[in-house]
Amino acid sequence: MWLWLSHASYPTFIGGPQARNLVNMEPERIWGNMIVVRYPSRRTFLKLISHPTYAPLAPYKFIAVELDLVPVSRGTVVPDLRWLIAGGFVIVFLLVGWVRAVVG
Protein backbone atom coordinates (compact mmCIF):
# COMPACT_ATOMS: atom_id res chain seq x y z
CA MET A 1 0.00 0.00 0.00
CA TRP A 2 2.80 2.44 0.85
CA LEU A 3 4.38 1.76 -2.53
CA TRP A 4 1.13 2.76 -4.25
CA LEU A 5 0.83 5.93 -2.21
CA SER A 6 4.47 6.86 -2.81
CA HIS A 7 3.68 6.80 -6.55
CA ALA A 8 0.39 8.75 -6.11
CA SER A 9 -1.66 5.62 -6.84
CA TYR A 10 -4.48 4.25 -4.72
CA PRO A 11 -7.19 1.59 -4.87
CA THR A 12 -10.58 2.87 -6.01
CA PHE A 13 -12.59 -0.35 -5.76
CA ILE A 14 -12.18 -3.59 -3.81
CA GLY A 15 -14.60 -6.49 -4.18
CA GLY A 16 -15.01 -10.22 -4.37
CA PRO A 17 -15.89 -12.16 -7.53
CA GLN A 18 -19.36 -13.68 -7.80
CA ALA A 19 -18.62 -16.23 -10.51
CA ARG A 20 -15.88 -17.60 -12.73
CA ASN A 21 -14.42 -15.91 -15.78
CA LEU A 22 -17.24 -15.36 -18.28
CA VAL A 23 -14.94 -15.31 -21.33
CA ASN A 24 -13.56 -18.83 -20.61
CA MET A 25 -10.17 -18.12 -22.11
CA GLU A 26 -8.53 -19.70 -19.05
CA PRO A 27 -11.36 -21.34 -17.08
CA GLU A 28 -8.99 -22.86 -14.51
CA ARG A 29 -8.03 -19.42 -13.18
CA ILE A 30 -10.11 -18.44 -10.14
CA TRP A 31 -10.03 -14.97 -8.63
CA GLY A 32 -10.03 -14.52 -4.86
CA ASN A 33 -10.23 -10.74 -4.66
CA MET A 34 -10.45 -7.86 -7.12
CA ILE A 35 -8.78 -4.48 -6.64
CA VAL A 36 -8.95 -1.63 -9.16
CA VAL A 37 -6.11 0.86 -8.75
CA ARG A 38 -5.88 4.41 -10.12
CA TYR A 39 -2.49 5.34 -11.53
CA PRO A 40 -1.76 8.95 -12.54
CA SER A 41 -0.10 7.88 -15.81
CA ARG A 42 1.25 4.89 -17.72
CA ARG A 43 4.76 6.01 -16.81
CA THR A 44 3.89 5.75 -13.11
CA PHE A 45 2.42 2.28 -13.65
CA LEU A 46 5.57 1.11 -15.43
CA LYS A 47 7.78 2.69 -12.77
CA LEU A 48 5.78 0.91 -10.08
CA ILE A 49 5.92 -2.56 -11.64
CA SER A 50 9.68 -2.19 -12.23
CA HIS A 51 10.31 -1.29 -8.56
CA PRO A 52 12.45 -3.97 -6.80
CA THR A 53 10.08 -4.42 -3.85
CA TYR A 54 7.17 -4.94 -6.25
CA ALA A 55 8.98 -7.72 -8.15
CA PRO A 56 7.49 -10.63 -6.14
CA LEU A 57 3.97 -9.35 -6.97
CA ALA A 58 4.64 -8.66 -10.65
CA PRO A 59 3.29 -12.02 -11.93
CA TYR A 60 -0.09 -11.24 -10.36
CA LYS A 61 -0.12 -7.81 -11.97
CA PHE A 62 0.60 -9.23 -15.42
CA ILE A 63 -2.11 -11.86 -14.98
CA ALA A 64 -4.56 -9.10 -14.07
CA VAL A 65 -3.70 -7.17 -17.23
CA GLU A 66 -4.95 -10.08 -19.35
CA LEU A 67 -8.58 -10.24 -20.40
CA ASP A 68 -10.89 -11.56 -17.73
CA LEU A 69 -14.57 -10.76 -17.50
CA VAL A 70 -15.63 -11.54 -13.96
CA PRO A 71 -18.79 -10.27 -12.25
CA VAL A 72 -17.78 -8.67 -8.96
CA SER A 73 -19.90 -7.96 -5.91
CA ARG A 74 -19.76 -4.45 -4.55
CA GLY A 75 -17.16 -4.22 -1.85
CA THR A 76 -15.29 -1.17 -0.68
CA VAL A 77 -15.45 1.86 -2.95
CA VAL A 78 -12.74 4.41 -2.21
CA PRO A 79 -13.59 7.90 -3.46
CA ASP A 80 -11.07 10.06 -5.27
CA LEU A 81 -8.52 11.15 -2.67
CA ARG A 82 -8.48 14.69 -4.03
CA TRP A 83 -12.12 15.11 -2.95
CA LEU A 84 -11.37 13.74 0.52
CA ILE A 85 -8.40 16.07 0.99
CA ALA A 86 -10.36 19.06 -0.32
CA GLY A 87 -13.22 18.21 2.05
CA GLY A 88 -10.76 18.05 4.94
CA PHE A 89 -9.39 21.48 4.04
CA VAL A 90 -12.91 22.94 3.86
CA ILE A 91 -13.74 21.52 7.30
CA VAL A 92 -10.54 22.96 8.78
CA PHE A 93 -11.20 26.33 7.11
CA LEU A 94 -14.74 26.50 8.48
CA LEU A 95 -13.63 25.33 11.92
CA VAL A 96 -10.94 28.03 12.11
CA GLY A 97 -13.46 30.67 11.01
CA TRP A 98 -15.95 29.50 13.64
CA VAL A 99 -13.31 29.50 16.41
CA ARG A 100 -12.15 33.02 15.43
CA ALA A 101 -15.77 34.28 15.45
CA VAL A 102 -16.43 32.79 18.91
CA VAL A 103 -13.14 34.04 20.43
CA GLY A 104 -12.94 37.46 18.79
MDTraj code that builds the backbone (N, CA, C; nanometers):
import mdtraj as md
import numpy as np

residues = "MET TRP LEU TRP LEU SER HIS ALA SER TYR PRO THR PHE ILE GLY GLY PRO GLN ALA ARG ASN LEU VAL ASN MET GLU PRO GLU ARG ILE TRP GLY ASN MET ILE VAL VAL ARG TYR PRO SER ARG ARG THR PHE LEU LYS LEU ILE SER HIS PRO THR TYR ALA PRO LEU ALA PRO TYR LYS PHE ILE ALA VAL GLU LEU ASP LEU VAL PRO VAL SER ARG GLY THR VAL VAL PRO ASP LEU ARG TRP LEU ILE ALA GLY GLY PHE VAL ILE VAL PHE LEU LEU VAL GLY TRP VAL ARG ALA VAL VAL GLY".split()
xyz = np.array([
    [0.0823, -0.1191, 0.0000],
    [0.0000, 0.0000, 0.0000],
    [0.0867, 0.1255, 0.0000],
    [0.1942, 0.1249, 0.0800],
    [0.2799, 0.2443, 0.0850],
    [0.3474, 0.2688, -0.0487],
    [0.3750, 0.1601, -0.1226],
    [0.4380, 0.1761, -0.2532],
    [0.3418, 0.2431, -0.3505],
    [0.2128, 0.2079, -0.3434],
    [0.1126, 0.2761, -0.4254],
    [0.1062, 0.4234, -0.3912],
    [0.0972, 0.4531, -0.2627],
    [0.0833, 0.5925, -0.2206],
    [0.2077, 0.6745, -0.2529],
    [0.3246, 0.6118, -0.2470],
    [0.4472, 0.6861, -0.2812],
    [0.4527, 0.7209, -0.4298],
    [0.3756, 0.6503, -0.5110],
    [0.3680, 0.6799, -0.6548],
    [0.2357, 0.7480, -0.6912],
    [0.1661, 0.8037, -0.5923],
    [0.0388, 0.8754, -0.6113],
    [-0.0683, 0.7857, -0.6731],
    [-0.0667, 0.6574, -0.6376],
    [-0.1664, 0.5620, -0.6837],
    [-0.2429, 0.5107, -0.5624],
    [-0.3688, 0.4761, -0.5832],
    [-0.4476, 0.4247, -0.4716],
    [-0.5611, 0.3384, -0.5255],
    [-0.6082, 0.2439, -0.4426],
    [-0.7192, 0.1592, -0.4872],
    [-0.8495, 0.2388, -0.4892],
    [-0.9291, 0.2189, -0.5921],
    [-1.0583, 0.2868, -0.6012],
    [-1.1749, 0.1921, -0.5781],
    [-1.1524, 0.0625, -0.5933],
    [-1.2587, -0.0353, -0.5758],
    [-1.1984, -0.1669, -0.5300],
    [-1.2603, -0.2281, -0.4297],
    [-1.2176, -0.3585, -0.3806],
    [-1.3432, -0.4440, -0.3667],
    [-1.3429, -0.5624, -0.4263],
    [-1.4603, -0.6488, -0.4179],
    [-1.4247, -0.7934, -0.4420],
    [-1.5198, -0.8796, -0.4168],
    [-1.5007, -1.0222, -0.4368],
    [-1.5763, -1.0705, -0.5588],
    [-1.5209, -1.1649, -0.6333],
    [-1.5886, -1.2162, -0.7533],
    [-1.7120, -1.2980, -0.7166],
    [-1.8129, -1.2924, -0.8012],
    [-1.9361, -1.3676, -0.7798],
    [-1.9398, -1.4964, -0.8620],
    [-1.8602, -1.5044, -0.9643],
    [-1.8616, -1.6226, -1.0511],
    [-1.7237, -1.6395, -1.1149],
    [-1.7131, -1.7376, -1.1993],
    [-1.5879, -1.7602, -1.2725],
    [-1.5781, -1.6639, -1.3905],
    [-1.4659, -1.6717, -1.4594],
    [-1.4422, -1.5906, -1.5776],
    [-1.5492, -1.6202, -1.6827],
    [-1.6166, -1.5176, -1.7309],
    [-1.7239, -1.5360, -1.8279],
    [-1.6732, -1.5577, -1.9704],
    [-1.5486, -1.5187, -1.9986],
    [-1.4942, -1.5314, -2.1326],
    [-1.4433, -1.6730, -2.1584],
    [-1.4057, -1.7460, -2.0531],
    [-1.3560, -1.8834, -2.0606],
    [-1.2295, -1.8987, -2.1428],
    [-1.1451, -1.7973, -2.1438],
    [-1.0165, -1.8117, -2.2110],
    [-0.9251, -1.9013, -2.1282],
    [-0.9275, -1.8840, -1.9971],
    [-0.8533, -1.9698, -1.9052],
    [-0.9481, -2.0057, -1.7911],
    [-1.0335, -2.1047, -1.8091],
    [-1.1361, -2.1340, -1.7080],
    [-1.0800, -2.1845, -1.5757],
    [-0.9550, -2.2335, -1.5757],
    [-0.8989, -2.2860, -1.4510],
    [-0.8562, -2.1752, -1.3545],
    [-0.8464, -2.0523, -1.4035],
    [-0.8030, -1.9422, -1.3175],
    [-0.9225, -1.8926, -1.2359],
    [-0.9051, -1.8891, -1.1051],
    [-1.0106, -1.8439, -1.0138],
    [-0.9594, -1.7227, -0.9368],
    [-1.0405, -1.6191, -0.9336],
    [-1.0029, -1.4969, -0.8632],
    [-1.0512, -1.5032, -0.7193],
    [-0.9668, -1.4572, -0.6265],
    [-1.0033, -1.4525, -0.4859],
    [-1.0502, -1.3153, -0.4441],
    [-0.9911, -1.2116, -0.5005],
    [-1.0233, -1.0736, -0.4663],
    [-0.9931, -0.9860, -0.5870],
    [-1.0667, -0.8778, -0.6006],
    [-1.0449, -0.7862, -0.7125],
    [-1.0169, -0.6476, -0.6564],
    [-0.9119, -0.5848, -0.7049],
    [-0.8777, -0.4481, -0.6641],
    [-0.8516, -0.3679, -0.7909],
    [-0.9180, -0.2544, -0.8037],
    [-0.8950, -0.1635, -0.9157],
    [-0.8161, -0.0458, -0.8610],
    [-0.7018, -0.0178, -0.9237],
    [-0.6111, 0.0858, -0.8749],
    [-0.6040, 0.1996, -0.9756],
    [-0.6033, 0.3220, -0.9265],
    [-0.5885, 0.4405, -1.0116],
    [-0.4416, 0.4800, -1.0139],
    [-0.3864, 0.4864, -1.1338],
    [-0.2493, 0.5335, -1.1534],
    [-0.2558, 0.6677, -1.2249],
    [-0.1716, 0.7639, -1.1880],
    [-0.1762, 0.8946, -1.2536],
    [-0.1399, 0.8898, -1.4023],
    [-0.0524, 0.7963, -1.4408],
    [-0.0103, 0.7877, -1.5809],
    [0.0447, 0.6481, -1.6083],
    [0.0635, 0.6178, -1.7357],
    [0.1247, 0.4895, -1.7719],
    [0.2692, 0.4830, -1.7238],
    [0.3364, 0.5960, -1.7276],
    [0.4756, 0.6005, -1.6815],
    [0.4847, 0.5612, -1.5338],
    [0.3912, 0.6103, -1.4532],
    [0.3893, 0.5753, -1.3115],
    [0.3627, 0.4264, -1.2933],
    [0.2708, 0.3714, -1.3718],
    [0.2417, 0.2281, -1.3655],
    [0.3660, 0.1476, -1.3988],
    [0.4354, 0.1838, -1.5046],
    [0.5569, 0.1106, -1.5432],
    [0.6678, 0.1276, -1.4401],
    [0.6786, 0.2461, -1.3814],
    [0.7775, 0.2688, -1.2766],
    [0.7466, 0.1830, -1.1545],
    [0.6192, 0.1690, -1.1239],
    [0.5778, 0.0906, -1.0082],
    [0.6057, -0.0577, -1.0287],
    [0.5714, -0.1121, -1.1451],
    [0.5925, -0.2558, -1.1644],
    [0.7400, -0.2907, -1.1854],
    [0.8242, -0.1915, -1.2122],
    [0.9675, -0.2191, -1.2230],
    [1.0409, -0.1940, -1.0916],
    [0.9701, -0.1537, -0.9874],
    [1.0308, -0.1290, -0.8559],
    [1.0753, -0.2624, -0.7954],
    [1.1941, -0.2685, -0.7314],
    [1.2451, -0.3970, -0.6803],
    [1.1563, -0.4609, -0.5725],
    [1.0922, -0.3820, -0.4876],
    [1.0079, -0.4425, -0.3845],
    [0.8754, -0.4936, -0.4412],
    [0.8403, -0.4500, -0.5609],
    [0.7172, -0.4939, -0.6255],
    [0.7393, -0.6194, -0.7101],
    [0.8643, -0.6587, -0.7283],
    [0.8984, -0.7718, -0.8155],
    [0.8288, -0.9025, -0.7758],
    [0.8185, -0.9375, -0.6475],
    [0.7490, -1.0629, -0.6144],
    [0.6002, -1.0621, -0.6522],
    [0.5383, -0.9441, -0.6626],
    [0.3966, -0.9345, -0.6968],
    [0.3722, -0.9143, -0.8458],
    [0.4779, -0.8954, -0.9222],
    [0.4636, -0.8660, -1.0655],
    [0.3877, -0.9734, -1.1432],
    [0.4075, -1.1025, -1.1166],
    [0.3290, -1.2020, -1.1931],
    [0.1778, -1.1836, -1.1769],
    [0.1342, -1.1469, -1.0570],
    [-0.0088, -1.1241, -1.0356],
    [-0.0577, -1.0035, -1.1143],
    [0.0258, -0.9010, -1.1229],
    [-0.0116, -0.7805, -1.1972],
    [-0.0253, -0.8135, -1.3455],
    [0.0675, -0.8899, -1.3998],
    [0.0605, -0.9227, -1.5424],
    [-0.0571, -1.0158, -1.5727],
    [-0.0929, -1.1018, -1.4789],
    [-0.2112, -1.1860, -1.4980],
    [-0.3355, -1.0979, -1.5006],
    [-0.3388, -0.9976, -1.4152],
    [-0.4560, -0.9100, -1.4066],
    [-0.4712, -0.8230, -1.5313],
    [-0.3636, -0.7989, -1.6030],
    [-0.3704, -0.7165, -1.7230],
    [-0.4351, -0.7936, -1.8386],
    [-0.4310, -0.9269, -1.8321],
    [-0.4946, -1.0081, -1.9351],
    [-0.6464, -0.9916, -1.9284],
    [-0.7127, -1.0386, -2.0312],
    [-0.8579, -1.0236, -2.0398],
    [-0.9284, -1.1250, -1.9518],
    [-1.0001, -1.0750, -1.8543],
    [-1.0887, -1.1564, -1.7727],
    [-1.2162, -1.0764, -1.7518],
    [-1.3273, -1.1396, -1.7715],
    [-1.4568, -1.0764, -1.7501],
    [-1.5233, -1.1498, -1.6349],
    [-1.5148, -1.0896, -1.5167],
    [-1.5628, -1.1539, -1.3955],
    [-1.6632, -1.0621, -1.3272],
    [-1.7857, -1.1101, -1.3012],
    [-1.8790, -1.0274, -1.2247],
    [-1.8306, -1.0153, -1.0807],
    [-1.8331, -0.8941, -1.0283],
    [-1.7780, -0.8671, -0.8958],
    [-1.8864, -0.8064, -0.8084],
    [-1.8965, -0.8555, -0.6848],
    [-1.9905, -0.7960, -0.5905],
    [-1.9322, -0.6656, -0.5372],
    [-2.0213, -0.5755, -0.5043],
    [-1.9762, -0.4452, -0.4553],
    [-1.9104, -0.4631, -0.3198],
    [-1.7900, -0.4168, -0.3103],
    [-1.7157, -0.4222, -0.1853],
    [-1.6918, -0.2814, -0.1348],
    [-1.5676, -0.2495, -0.1145],
    [-1.5294, -0.1174, -0.0682],
    [-1.5047, -0.0275, -0.1882],
    [-1.5674, 0.0878, -0.1893],
    [-1.5447, 0.1857, -0.2949],
    [-1.4738, 0.3048, -0.2304],
    [-1.3532, 0.3311, -0.2760],
    [-1.2738, 0.4412, -0.2210],
    [-1.2922, 0.5612, -0.3126],
    [-1.3416, 0.6727, -0.2601],
    [-1.3593, 0.7902, -0.3461],
    [-1.2241, 0.8498, -0.3855],
    [-1.2275, 0.9378, -0.4813],
    [-1.1071, 1.0058, -0.5271],
    [-1.0445, 1.0809, -0.4090],
    [-0.9180, 1.0554, -0.3831],
    [-0.8518, 1.1151, -0.2668],
    [-0.8475, 1.2670, -0.2740],
    [-0.8496, 1.3228, -0.3928],
    [-0.8482, 1.4694, -0.4034],
    [-0.9724, 1.5290, -0.3402],
    [-1.0888, 1.4613, -0.3556],
    [-1.2124, 1.5109, -0.2946],
    [-1.2065, 1.4985, -0.1425],
    [-1.1488, 1.3900, -0.0932],
    [-1.1368, 1.3738, 0.0518],
    [-1.0457, 1.4797, 0.1130],
    [-0.9334, 1.5059, 0.0477],
    [-0.8398, 1.6065, 0.0988],
    [-0.9018, 1.7450, 0.0910],
    [-0.9696, 1.7754, -0.0191],
    [-1.0357, 1.9060, -0.0322],
    [-1.1440, 1.9220, 0.0737],
    [-1.2208, 1.8158, 0.0997],
    [-1.3224, 1.8215, 0.2048],
    [-1.2611, 1.8454, 0.3417],
    [-1.1463, 1.7818, 0.3673],
    [-1.0762, 1.8052, 0.4939],
    [-1.0316, 1.9497, 0.5076],
    [-0.9806, 2.0075, 0.4001],
    [-0.9390, 2.1482, 0.4043],
    [-1.0584, 2.2412, 0.4270],
    [-1.1704, 2.2111, 0.3660],
    [-1.2910, 2.2940, 0.3864],
    [-1.3366, 2.2862, 0.5313],
    [-1.3348, 2.1669, 0.5893],
    [-1.3737, 2.1518, 0.7296],
    [-1.2811, 2.2298, 0.8207],
    [-1.1505, 2.2206, 0.7973],
    [-1.0541, 2.2962, 0.8784],
    [-1.0751, 2.4464, 0.8606],
    [-1.0969, 2.4906, 0.7375],
    [-1.1201, 2.6327, 0.7105],
    [-1.2431, 2.6834, 0.7853],
    [-1.3526, 2.6095, 0.7778],
    [-1.4741, 2.6503, 0.8475],
    [-1.4584, 2.6440, 0.9989],
    [-1.3864, 2.5446, 1.0477],
    [-1.3626, 2.5326, 1.1917],
    [-1.2798, 2.6494, 1.2435],
    [-1.1773, 2.6885, 1.1700],
    [-1.0937, 2.8030, 1.2108],
    [-1.1768, 2.9305, 1.2088],
    [-1.2598, 2.9498, 1.1073],
    [-1.3455, 3.0673, 1.1011],
    [-1.4442, 3.0715, 1.2157],
    [-1.5010, 2.9564, 1.2521],
    [-1.5952, 2.9502, 1.3637],
    [-1.5267, 2.9811, 1.4948],
    [-1.4059, 2.9248, 1.5165],
    [-1.3307, 2.9499, 1.6411],
    [-1.2933, 3.0978, 1.6494],
    [-1.2515, 3.1577, 1.5416],
    [-1.2154, 3.3016, 1.5434],
    [-1.3375, 3.3878, 1.5713],
    [-1.4535, 3.3493, 1.5203],
    [-1.5767, 3.4277, 1.5451],
    [-1.6207, 3.4165, 1.6900],
    [-1.6017, 3.2988, 1.7503],
    [-1.6425, 3.2794, 1.8906],
    [-1.5460, 3.3511, 1.9845],
    [-1.4164, 3.3438, 1.9567],
    [-1.3143, 3.4037, 2.0434],
    [-1.3096, 3.5547, 2.0257],
    [-1.3143, 3.6032, 1.9064],
    [-1.2940, 3.7461, 1.8785],
    [-1.4196, 3.8181, 1.8657],
])
top = md.Topology()
chain = top.add_chain()
for i, resn in enumerate(residues, 1):
    res = top.add_residue(resn, chain, resSeq=i)
    for name in ("N", "CA", "C"):
        top.add_atom(name, md.element.get_by_symbol(name[0]), res)
traj = md.Trajectory(xyz[None], top)
